[in-house]
Amino acid sequence: MSFNFKNPSKIFSWFYSLFCPIYGRSYYKELLKSLKLTGSESIFDFGSGAGVLAKKLIKKLSNGGKLTCLDLSEAFLRKVRKKLRNYTNVDFILGDIREMGISANSFDRITISWVIHHLPKEELQDILQSIVNTLKPDGKIYVIEFLSPPHGIPEAELFNLFNGTGLSENVVFRKKMTGIFEFKKK
Ligand SMILES: C[S@@+](CC[C@H](N)C(=O)[O-])C[C@H]1O[C@@H](n2cnc3c(N)ncnc32)[C@H](O)[C@@H]1O
């Protein structure tokens, strides 16, 4: 199966809709715990995909909190838009974060779950820097990622990339070949 998010086949979309909630269940649970949300946060979900995590995040927002979902794939953004159609405190952004003009210092929390290994290696540092620029000075980024090559990215490489944007890491949870990490400004 190829990872074609731009023009996903039916079987690929199906696979994602089934696989993400099942495989991701315990990771999403740990992530939501560590986010320590009060409900008023401004959250940016980078690479929302079919919206499995986005749906869990928006349910935690009440007190004026707002969610922003961004994806490069129109097909997947359509899915998350449909999933969250009953919520008014959500924005959807389609496109490359480097060209979207999102204001600096916008978000309290940023989530990047199972997206980094899909980004082109040569553009990774640049894309991560653009994400980090949108984080508030006291904000935090949470990453869920596969850690085993060739599909995943080794933990040390991931830390180096974020250290290069001025953030330091904290390990939240590790199980099998997947980790959850928190990054904040040094
Ligand atoms: C595995 S899915 C994400 C699942 C989702 N984060 C969740 O946990 O519910 C990976 C997503 O990353 C998106 N993606 C890949 N490259 C991207 C980029 N440069 N900018 C934004 N999204 C991107 C894909 O379109 C796809 O929807």
The ligand as an SDF file (V2000), in Angstrom:
LIG
                    3D

 27 29  0  0  0  0  0  0  0  0999 V2000
   -1.3630    9.3910    9.5760 C   0  0  0  0  0  0  0  0  0  0  0  0
   -2.2050   10.7920    9.0220 S   0  0  0  0  0  0  0  0  0  0  0  0
   -2.3880   11.7500   10.4920 C   0  0  0  0  0  0  0  0  0  0  0  0
   -3.3290   11.2220   11.5120 C   0  0  0  0  0  0  0  0  0  0  0  0
   -3.8420   12.2750   12.4920 C   0  0  0  0  0  0  0  0  0  0  0  0
   -2.7930   13.1580   12.9330 N   0  0  0  0  0  0  0  0  0  0  0  0
   -4.4820   11.6130   13.6980 C   0  0  0  0  0  0  0  0  0  0  0  0
   -3.7580   11.2220   14.6220 O   0  0  0  0  0  0  0  0  0  0  0  0
   -5.7020   11.4500   13.7230 O   0  0  0  0  0  0  0  0  0  0  0  0
   -0.9380   11.7510    8.2330 C   0  0  0  0  0  0  0  0  0  0  0  0
   -1.4730   13.0750    7.6570 C   0  0  0  0  0  0  0  0  0  0  0  0
   -0.3710   13.9530    7.4090 O   0  0  0  0  0  0  0  0  0  0  0  0
   -0.7180   14.7550    6.3030 C   0  0  0  0  0  0  0  0  0  0  0  0
    0.4680   15.4280    5.7650 N   0  0  0  0  0  0  0  0  0  0  0  0
    1.4970   14.8920    5.0690 C   0  0  0  0  0  0  0  0  0  0  0  0
    2.3710   15.8610    4.7290 N   0  0  0  0  0  0  0  0  0  0  0  0
    1.8870   17.0310    5.2450 C   0  0  0  0  0  0  0  0  0  0  0  0
    2.3340   18.3880    5.2530 C   0  0  0  0  0  0  0  0  0  0  0  0
    3.4720   18.7440    4.6680 N   0  0  0  0  0  0  0  0  0  0  0  0
    1.5750   19.3150    5.8600 N   0  0  0  0  0  0  0  0  0  0  0  0
    0.4100   18.9600    6.4740 C   0  0  0  0  0  0  0  0  0  0  0  0
   -0.0660   17.6950    6.5140 N   0  0  0  0  0  0  0  0  0  0  0  0
    0.6660   16.7520    5.8990 C   0  0  0  0  0  0  0  0  0  0  0  0
   -1.3390   13.7560    5.3430 C   0  0  0  0  0  0  0  0  0  0  0  0
   -2.0870   14.4040    4.3330 O   0  0  0  0  0  0  0  0  0  0  0  0
   -2.1830   12.9080    6.2870 C   0  0  0  0  0  0  0  0  0  0  0  0
   -3.5080   13.3920    6.3730 O   0  0  0  0  0  0  0  0  0  0  0  0
  1  2  1  0
  2  3  1  0
  2 10  1  0
  3  4  1  0
  4  5  1  0
  5  6  1  0
  5  7  1  0
  7  8  2  0
  7  9  1  0
 10 11  1  0
 11 12  1  0
 11 26  1  0
 12 13  1  0
 13 14  1  0
 13 24  1  0
 14 15  1  0
 14 23  1  0
 15 16  2  0
 16 17  1  0
 17 18  1  0
 17 23  2  0
 18 19  1  0
 18 20  2  0
 20 21  1  0
 21 22  2  0
 22 23  1  0
 24 25  1  0
 24 26  1  0
 26 27  1  0
M  CHG  2   2   1   9  -1
M  END
$$$$
